[in-house]
Amino acid sequence: MSEDNAPDIPPDRLAINPRSEHFDADKLQRGVGIRFKGVVRNNVEEYCISEGWVRVQAGRAMDRKGQPLTIKLNGPVEAWYEDLGENPPVARKD
C-alpha cells in the first residue's frame, strides 16, 4: 500500500516519555485515543498494538531517577487519532 492510500492511523508503538525511542511529539500532539480490552483509557504511558500491551503508571511510585514506575498490562489494544472526528480509522491487531 502506498503512502498516499494508507489510512491515517497511529503507529504500532508509541510512548509519551520523551526519553523513549518510541516518542513522537508530532503524533502525540494530534491526540491518540486508546482502547484496551474494550475500555477507552486515558492513562496509558506507552502502547504496542502488535504485541498486545499497554504501560500505565503504578500509583504514585517513582524510580530513583524521579520517573513514574509503570506496569505492563497484556490484552487487545486499539488506537486512533482523536483529531479525525467521530469515526476515525482504528489501528488494531487482526
N, C-alpha and C positions, 0 to 999 in steps of 0.2 A: 504494500500500500504506500503510495507516495505521500509526502508531507502535506501537499495541498488537499488530499482527500481524507487525511487522517482525522478521526473525531477529536474534538477538543476535550481531552481527558487528562487528569493529573498523572504524574509519573508513578511507576510501580512502587517506588520507595521515596519517602520524603520525611525530613526532620525539621523541627523548629529551632533546634540548638545551632547557633552559628558555627560552633566548633566541629560539627558533624560534616563528613564528606557528602552527605545526602541533603544538606541545607541548600535551598534555592529561594532567595528573597523575592524574586520576581513572581514565582509561582505562589508563594505564600501570601503575597500582597493581594492576589486575586480572591483569596478566601477559598479554602478547601474544606468541604464537608466530608465527614467520616461516619459511616455506618458500620458498627462492629456487632456481630451476632444479631443483626436486625434492629439494633438500637442506635440512634444518632448520638454520637459522643462529641463533646466539645473540650475534653481534657486530654487529648492524645498528643504526646510529645513526638512520636515517630510512628510510622506505619510501613508495612510491606504487604502488598496485595498478593503477590505470587507465593510468598512463604506463609501467609495467613496469620499475621500477628500485629499487635499494636503495643506500644510502650506508653504507660501512663505513670504519672507521679505517684510515689508511695507515701502518701500523707505529707507531713511537713519535714520529713527527714532529709538531711543534706549530707553529701560526702565531704571528705576532708578538703576539697577544693571549693566548697560552697555551692556546688551544683546539686539540684534535686535528685534524690535517688528515684529510680524508675523500676517498674516491674513489667515483664513481658507477658501479655495475655494472648493465647492462641485461639483462633477461630476465624470465620469468614469475614473479610474486610472489603468494603466498597468505598470508593472515593469519587468526588465530583467537584467541579468549580462552582462556587456559590454565585459568582457574577453572571452566570448564564441563564438565570431565571428559574421558572417553575419546573421544567422537565429537562434538565441538563443530561448529556451523555454520562453514564456512570462507568467507572473502571472497576472491574471485578474479575476474579479468577473463574474461568469457565471450565 
